[in-house]
């Protein structure tokens, strides 16, 4: 792996021992019409999601036009897909970079994900970063616009001799299909880039940072509407990556995964089921919804069975700004799987409840 230049560059920037732990950004170029992508991606996805890498590596995927442009992904994102593809001079697909570098691995095809090793990833994660990035994102009430807020703080001095520093962000979705949208048979597409803000070109930021310098950036843009076969806008199926990259040498100094916040009403439902034995009474089962509201509002909670029949409803619940909980008794519910729907003003969130008796 071509690491000597990166180490030397960062060492020249600062030897400050307080530098931040690095979150490695792995960028893959894949495609829905790419035969070798469908055979390579499952192992790559598993490698990135492993317990070894889940907290130190973040992977995002661009859907490129190699060997041909796919109808669902590439043709709806031609501008930023093509921009990033040209940026890295992508020679084939699948192809990947680690923090802007192409892993060589002494192979005939540098960057080929099948040759990626754990050592490559460990080497990237071992390089301290001069930045700490704290980021959040949220949708508007109609889910057609996303706003990303990124606070960048220099933990060590950063002033590369050749600097064209950009802040970039990408909204990624894991999309599931009943049948392949392209010709390679893939039906699951993990962390696929569906938007870049302000654009693939990035936002120009300062080329020189002293220890303690900080700046907050707000990026906003449109969200692509997906088909009903996809599952967007959930905590598990969307993510936002934010990173600082020097266009002069493509080095990524730091990246972050933005935490999602929620507009207008309600945070993502967190679910828990508790069972307490109170002798001599039978087990009492409860279902607790925990959520955050940005303002006082009125809510309702409904429970539906597997065929959509409403089993229980709580209306006109008055909630306060901040943390809220609603606890429902499930004593009267037979064993089974239910859909719990929380509505706060015009925002609706759904989660599944499993009752075991």
N, C-alpha and C positions, 0 to 999 in steps of 0.2 A: 504494500500500500504506500502511496506517495505521501508520507507523513513528515519527512525531514523539513520541508519548507514551512509547513504549518507550525511545527514546534519552534523553529528558529524565528519565525515571524512573531509569534506570541511572546517568545522569550525576549525579543527586542522591544516589544511593546511594554512589558512589565514583568517583573519577577515577584510581584506582590503575592504574599502567601495567602491573602484573604480572597483570592479569586474564586469565582463561583463554580460549583459543580456544573458540568455541561450536560444538557439534554441533547443528545445526538439527533439530527434530522436526516432520515434516509428518504431520498426522493427516487421513486421508481417510475420509469416510463414503460407503460404496458398498453394493451389495446384489445378491444373486443373482437377484432378480426385476426388476432395474432395467435397462431397455433401453439408456439412454444411458450407463450405467456400462460395459457391455461394449464400447461403441465408443470410450470415452474412456480406459479403463484401460491398454490396451497402450502408448499413447504416454506416459502418465504413468509407467508402470513403467520404460520405457526411459530416460526423462529422469532418474529417480532413480538408476538403475543406471549411468549414464554415468560415464566417468572423471572428468568435471568435478565430479560431485556425490557419488560413492560414499563419499568419506571425510569429507564435511562435512554431508551430509543423511542422516537416517534416516527412512524412511516406515513408518507403521503404518496398518492399515485396520480400521475398524469396519464390520461388516455390519449395516446398518440396515433398517428396515421400510418404506422408501420405494421404490416405491409400495405394496408389500405385504410382509409378513413371509415370508422364505424358510424352507423346511423344514429345511435342513441347518445353516445358521449362526445366524440370528437366533433361532430357536426353542430353540436349545440355550444361548443366551447372553443371554436377554432382559434380565436385570437390569443388567449392566454396559453392554450396548449402549444400552439406553434411558437410562441415567444419563448417559452421555457425550453422547448425542444431545440430551438436554434441557439439559445443561451449556452447549453451544454454540448452542442454539436453531437447530438444523439445519433450513433451510427447504426443501431439495431434495437430491436425490442425482443424480450424485456431488457432494460438497462437501468442501472441504479448508481446513485452517488451517495457518499457519506459526508455530510457537512460541506458539500460542494466539491469534494474530491472523488476521483474515480478509483475504486479499489482495483489494483492490478493483479495481485495474487500470482504473478508469474504465469499467467494464462494467455492463451491466444486471443481471448475476448475480454479485455478489461471492462469491468462494469456489469458483466453478466451475473444476474442474481444467484444462479445456481452455484457459482463459484464463491459466493460470499461466505465468509467464515466468522465464527464467534470472535476470533482474534481480531478481525478487522473492526468489529463493533466495539470490542473492549478497548482497542487502541484509541478510537475516537472519543469514547466516554472518559478516558483517562486524562485527556487534555483539559485543564482548567479553563474556564471562560472569564473574560474581564467584565461580563455583564450579568445582571439579574433582570429577568423580564417577568413582570406580573401582568397577566392579561385576563380580560373577561369579554364575553360576547353575549348579545341578546338579539332576538327577533322583535320586529314590531308586532302589533296585534293581529295583522293579517298575514304574517309570516312571509312577506315578499321583500323585506329589507332587513339586513343585518348590520348591527353597529358593534365594532370591536374597539375596546379601550386597552391600550398597552402602555404600561409604565416601565420605562427603561432606566436602570441605574447602573452606573459604572462602579464596579467593585475594585477594579484595577485600572490603571491608566491605559488608554487605547488610542494610538495614533499611528497607524501603518503609514509607511513612507509613500506608498501609492494607495490613495484612498478614494473610493467612490461608494460610500456606505449607504445602504438602502435598508429600510424596514419593509418587510413583506409579510403578508398574511394570506391564508388560504382556508376557505370553508370546505370541509371534506365531509362526505357522506358514505356510509356503508349501505349499498343498495342491493336488494334481493329481488330476483326475478323468477317467475314460474318457468320461463323458458329463456334461453339465451338471446339477448338483444343483437348479438353479432354472429359471426360464423364459427367461432372457436369453441362453443359449447359452454362457456362460463356463465354461471347464473348468480354468483355472489362476487361483489366488487367492494373490496375493503378500503376505507379511507380514501375514496376517490375525490380528487379536487373538483369542485363544482363552482368555484368562484374565487377570484383573487382581488384583494383590496389594498390600495386604491386601484391597482392594476397589476399585471405581471411585471411591469417595469419597476414597481416598488415606489416607496416614498423616500426621497433623499433626506438623510439626517446628517448630523454633524460628523465630520471626518476625524475629529479629535475630541477625546473625552478624558477629563481628569478624574481622579478618585473622588467619588461622592456626587459627581454630576448626575442629574436625573432629568427626565423629560417624559411627559405623558402625551400620547398620540391617540387621536380618535379617528377611526377609519369606518366608512359607511358605504354600503352598496347594495345592489339588487341581488335577490336570491332566485336561482333558477327553479321553476316549478317542475316537480317530478311527476311521473305518471303514477297511477294508482298501484302499480306493481312494486313501487319503491316504498320505503318506510322512513321518510325524513322527519326532522324536527323532534327527535327523542334524544335523551341524554346518551344512550348507548350507540345510536346510529349517526350522530353528527359530532364533529369536532372542529376546532379552529386551531391551526398552527400559526405561530408568529415567530419570525426570525430576523436576525440582523446579518446581512451578507455584504461583503465587499466585492463589488462588480469588477474591481481591478484584477483580482485573482480568484474570485468566486468562493473565497473562504467564508464559511458561516461561523460567526463568532459565538452565537448563542441562539437557542430556540426555546419556545415555550408552548405548552398546550393551554389555551384559554379556558377558563372556567365559565360555564354558562350561567347567566342570570336571566330573569324572565320579565317580560313587559306587563304593564297594565294591572296585573292582578296576582298571578299565582306562580309559585315556584314548582319545580318538578315534584310530583308526589313521591314521598318516601313511605314505603309500606312496611308494616310489621304486624305479626300475629302473635298474641300472647295467650297463654292458657294458665289459669291459676286454680289449683285445687283448694277449695274452702270447705273443709269438713264441717258438717255432714252434707253440704250441698254438692251437686254434681259440678263438673268442670264448667267454668264460664269462659266462653270464647269471645274475644273482642278483636276488632280490626281497627287499627289507628292510622289515620292519614295525617302526615305532618307536612306543612307547607309554609312558605313565606309569602306574605302579601305586601305590596308596595304602598298600599293605602287601605283604609277601612272600606269594607264592601259587604255585600250580601252573597252568600254561597248556598248551594244545594248539593246534596250527595244522593246518588241513586245506585242501587245494586241490581244488576240484571243477570239472569241465568244464561246458560249456554245458547238458548234459542231466542234470547232477547226479551224475555218476560221480566217485568220489573218486580223484584222481590221485596224491596224496601226503599223508602225515600225519606230524606230529612230536608225540609225546605226552610227558606228564610233564616239561614244561619248567619248571625252577625259576627264577622271576623274583624280583627284589628290589624293595623299596620304592624309588620314584623312576623314573628313566629306564631303559628297556630296549629292546633291539633283538633281533630274530630274523631271521637271514638264511637264505634258502632258495635252493638251486641250482635253476634252471629248465632245466638242460641237457637233461633227459629229456622236457620238455614240448613237444609240437608247437606251431607257431604257432596262436594263437587267443586267445579271451577266457575267463578263468577267474574263479571266485569264491573268494576267500581268506577263510577263517573263523578268527578268533582267539577262543578261549574261555578266560576267566580265571575260575575258579570258576563262578558261575552267570551271568556276564555274557558275552554273545556279540556280537562286532562283525564286520561283513562289509565287504569292499572288493573292487573289481574289479582284476584283473591282466591286462594285455594283453601277450602275447608276440609279438614280431615277429622273424622269422628270414629 
